[in-house]
Amino acid sequence: MSPDCENIKPYKGDNSAKKVQVEKMFDNIAPAYDLMNRAMTLGIDKLWRRKAVKMIHSHGATKILDVATGTGDLAMLLAQRLDPISVIGIDLSARMIEIGRRKVAAAGLGDVVKLTVGDCLDLAYPDETFDCVTVAYGVRNFEDLARGYSEMFRVLQPGGMMCVIELSTPTMPVIRPLYNIYSTKIIPAVGRVVSRDTDAYTYLPRSIAAVPQGEKMLEMLTGAGFVNARFKTLTLGVCTIYTAFKPQQQ
């Protein structure tokens, strides 16, 4: 059964495919994207990325693919903290990639980090190209999550690591009501003012609520062929990091 998040689209009344709508949405909000990330997480998203990179560090990755890279924050952090040979970041949105490339150049990381427009459901890389694949805050936007995981599994080398950072819904009774108010009222209101896209930050809480979480996400990773799938919740359950590996022997 397909996860509910595949049926959640940014623009109600628009009959185009989810992939088309997601590309349009991120093109629209690209100039405000980094500001909104900092604002709606109070800057904690940076800590979540650092935690993930620390987990990846022990794996010793040298050739990394960052899927749904956005403006390249995780790709750049991976390059800065892990000293890899290369980090390739792909994203559907040309405007996000354009902004990311400027950030990469300003940080002096152009020799390591390469950002390009690409489709996570049809990765333009041979089998077993990378020893690590990452996705930060992106899998809930996939039009076909199982296919996306299958493609990432394909391009991983045997023994390679998969790391997914995704926003999640807190389950604690005390936190859940406050989170609901913040995510469904405050974030959309601020997003409409800052990004001028009236639908993008209404879509955000709907997509978070619909994406597979916890054990259900591990089942999807296992179904794609990954082993040793685990998850760790952060900040009272607002964010979850999933890790899994491609078996050494196929």
C-alpha positions as CSV (number, residue, x, y, z in Angstrom):
1,M,0.0,0.0,0.0
2,S,1.3,3.4,-0.9
3,P,2.0,5.8,1.9
4,D,-0.5,8.6,2.4
5,C,2.1,11.3,1.8
6,E,2.1,10.5,-1.9
7,N,-1.4,11.7,-2.2
8,I,-0.7,15.0,-0.3
9,K,0.0,17.7,-2.9
10,P,0.9,21.4,-2.4
11,Y,-1.8,23.0,-4.5
12,K,-5.4,22.0,-4.0
13,G,-7.4,22.1,-7.2
14,D,-4.3,21.5,-9.3
15,N,-4.6,18.1,-11.0
16,S,-0.9,17.9,-12.1
17,A,1.4,15.2,-10.7
18,K,2.8,15.7,-7.2
19,K,6.4,15.9,-8.7
20,V,5.3,18.8,-10.9
21,Q,3.6,20.6,-8.0
22,V,6.6,20.1,-5.6
23,E,9.0,21.5,-8.2
24,K,6.7,24.6,-8.7
25,M,6.4,25.1,-4.9
26,F,10.1,25.0,-4.3
27,D,10.8,27.3,-7.2
28,N,8.3,29.7,-5.7
29,I,9.7,29.7,-2.1
30,A,13.4,29.3,-3.0
31,P,14.3,32.9,-2.0
32,A,12.7,32.6,1.4
33,Y,13.5,28.9,2.0
34,D,16.6,29.3,4.2
35,L,15.0,32.1,6.3
36,M,11.8,30.0,6.9
37,N,13.8,26.9,7.9
38,R,15.6,28.9,10.6
39,A,12.5,30.7,11.7
40,M,10.1,27.8,12.0
41,T,12.7,25.5,13.8
42,L,14.2,28.3,15.8
43,G,17.6,27.3,14.2
44,I,17.4,23.7,15.6
45,D,17.4,22.3,12.1
46,K,21.1,23.0,12.1
47,L,21.6,20.8,15.2
48,W,19.6,18.0,13.5
49,R,21.9,18.1,10.5
50,R,25.0,18.1,12.7
51,K,23.7,15.0,14.5
52,A,23.1,13.2,11.3
53,V,26.6,14.1,10.0
54,K,28.1,12.8,13.2
55,M,26.3,9.5,12.7
56,I,27.6,9.3,9.1
57,H,31.1,10.2,10.2
58,S,31.6,6.8,11.8
59,H,30.8,5.2,8.5
60,G,33.7,6.9,6.7
61,A,31.8,8.0,3.6
62,T,33.9,9.5,0.8
63,K,31.4,9.6,-2.2
64,I,28.1,11.0,-1.1
65,L,24.8,11.7,-2.9
66,D,22.5,14.2,-1.2
67,V,19.0,13.8,-2.6
68,A,16.4,16.7,-2.4
69,T,19.4,18.8,-1.5
70,G,17.4,22.1,-1.6
71,T,19.9,25.0,-1.2
72,G,22.7,22.6,-0.2
73,D,22.9,23.0,3.5
74,L,23.4,19.3,4.3
75,A,25.7,18.8,1.3
76,M,27.9,21.7,2.4
77,L,28.0,20.4,6.0
78,L,29.0,17.0,4.9
79,A,31.8,18.5,2.9
80,Q,33.0,20.6,5.8
81,R,32.8,17.9,8.5
82,L,33.7,14.7,6.7
83,D,36.3,15.8,4.1
84,P,34.9,13.5,1.4
85,I,36.2,13.2,-2.1
86,S,32.9,14.4,-3.5
87,V,29.3,15.4,-2.5
88,I,26.7,15.6,-5.2
89,G,23.4,17.3,-4.4
90,I,20.4,16.9,-6.6
91,D,17.0,18.6,-6.4
92,L,13.9,19.0,-8.7
93,S,13.9,22.8,-8.2
94,A,16.3,24.8,-10.5
95,R,15.8,27.9,-8.4
96,M,16.9,26.1,-5.2
97,I,19.9,24.7,-7.0
98,E,20.8,28.2,-8.2
99,I,20.8,29.6,-4.7
100,G,22.7,26.5,-3.4
101,R,25.4,27.0,-6.0
102,R,26.0,30.5,-4.9
103,K,26.3,29.4,-1.3
104,V,28.7,26.6,-2.2
105,A,30.9,29.1,-4.1
106,A,30.8,31.6,-1.2
107,A,31.9,28.9,1.2
108,G,34.8,27.9,-1.1
109,L,33.5,24.3,-1.5
110,G,33.2,24.2,-5.2
111,D,35.9,21.6,-5.7
112,V,34.0,19.1,-3.5
113,V,30.3,20.0,-3.7
114,K,28.4,19.8,-7.0
115,L,24.7,20.7,-7.1
116,T,22.5,19.8,-10.1
117,V,18.9,19.5,-11.0
118,G,17.8,15.9,-10.8
119,D,15.0,13.5,-10.2
120,C,15.1,11.2,-7.1
121,L,12.9,8.7,-8.9
122,D,15.3,8.4,-11.8
123,L,18.8,9.0,-10.6
124,A,21.3,9.7,-13.4
125,Y,24.1,7.6,-11.9
126,P,25.3,4.0,-12.5
127,D,24.7,1.2,-10.0
128,E,27.0,1.3,-6.9
129,T,28.3,4.8,-7.4
130,F,28.2,6.1,-3.8
131,D,29.1,4.9,-0.4
132,C,26.5,7.1,1.3
133,V,23.1,8.6,0.3
134,T,21.4,11.3,2.4
135,V,18.0,13.0,2.3
136,A,17.1,15.9,4.6
137,Y,13.5,16.9,5.0
138,G,12.6,15.6,1.6
139,V,11.1,12.1,1.5
140,R,7.6,13.3,2.3
141,N,7.7,15.2,-1.0
142,F,8.4,12.1,-3.1
143,E,5.8,11.2,-5.6
144,D,6.6,7.5,-5.1
145,L,8.6,6.8,-1.9
146,A,9.2,3.1,-2.5
147,R,10.6,3.9,-6.0
148,G,12.8,6.7,-4.5
149,Y,14.3,4.3,-1.9
150,S,14.8,1.6,-4.6
151,E,16.8,4.1,-6.7
152,M,18.9,5.2,-3.8
153,F,19.5,1.5,-2.9
154,R,20.6,0.9,-6.5
155,V,23.3,3.7,-6.6
156,L,24.7,2.7,-3.2
157,Q,27.8,0.5,-3.0
158,P,27.5,-2.8,-1.0
159,G,27.9,-1.8,2.6
160,G,26.9,1.8,1.8
161,M,24.9,3.9,4.3
162,M,21.5,5.6,3.9
163,C,20.6,8.5,6.2
164,V,17.2,10.2,6.2
165,I,16.4,13.2,8.3
166,E,12.7,13.9,8.3
167,L,10.3,16.0,10.3
168,S,7.8,14.0,12.4
169,T,4.8,14.3,14.6
170,P,5.4,14.3,18.4
171,T,3.5,11.6,20.3
172,M,3.8,12.9,23.8
173,P,0.3,14.0,25.1
174,V,1.6,17.2,26.6
175,I,3.6,18.3,23.5
176,R,1.2,17.2,20.7
177,P,-1.5,19.9,21.2
178,L,1.2,22.7,21.2
179,Y,2.8,21.2,18.2
180,N,-0.5,21.1,16.3
181,I,-1.2,24.8,17.0
182,Y,2.3,25.8,16.0
183,S,2.4,23.7,12.8
184,T,-1.1,24.3,11.5
185,K,-1.6,27.9,12.5
186,I,1.6,29.8,13.2
187,I,3.9,28.3,10.5
188,P,1.4,28.7,7.6
189,A,0.7,32.3,8.7
190,V,4.4,33.2,8.8
191,G,5.0,31.3,5.6
192,R,2.4,33.2,3.7
193,V,4.0,36.5,4.7
194,V,7.6,35.5,4.1
195,S,7.4,33.3,1.1
196,R,4.2,34.8,-0.5
197,D,3.1,31.3,-1.5
198,T,-0.2,30.8,0.3
199,D,-0.1,27.0,-0.1
200,A,3.5,25.9,0.6
201,Y,3.5,26.2,4.3
202,T,-0.1,24.8,4.6
203,Y,1.2,21.8,2.7
204,L,4.1,21.4,5.1
205,P,2.2,20.2,8.2
206,R,-0.1,18.0,6.1
207,S,2.9,16.3,4.5
208,I,4.6,15.7,7.9
209,A,1.4,14.2,9.3
210,A,1.1,11.8,6.3
211,V,4.7,10.6,5.9
212,P,5.5,7.1,7.3
213,Q,7.1,7.5,10.7
214,G,9.1,5.3,13.1
215,E,8.6,1.6,12.5
216,K,6.5,2.2,9.4
217,M,9.4,4.1,7.8
218,L,11.8,1.3,8.8
219,E,9.4,-1.2,7.0
220,M,9.7,0.9,3.8
221,L,13.5,0.9,4.0
222,T,13.6,-2.9,4.7
223,G,11.2,-3.4,1.8
224,A,13.6,-1.6,-0.5
225,G,16.4,-4.0,0.5
226,F,18.1,-2.1,3.3
227,V,19.3,-3.9,6.4
228,N,20.0,-2.8,10.0
229,A,17.4,0.0,9.7
230,R,17.1,2.1,12.8
231,F,15.6,5.5,13.9
232,K,16.3,8.1,16.5
233,T,13.9,10.8,17.5
234,L,15.1,14.3,18.4
235,T,13.7,17.4,20.1
236,L,10.6,15.7,21.7
237,G,9.8,13.9,18.5
238,V,9.7,16.8,16.1
239,C,12.5,15.3,14.0
240,T,13.6,11.7,13.3
241,I,16.8,10.4,11.8
242,Y,16.7,7.1,10.0
243,T,19.8,5.0,9.1
244,A,20.1,1.8,7.1
245,F,22.6,0.0,5.0
246,K,22.9,-1.9,1.8
247,P,24.0,-5.5,2.4
248,Q,27.6,-6.3,1.7
249,Q,26.7,-9.3,-0.5
250,Q,23.8,-9.2,-2.9
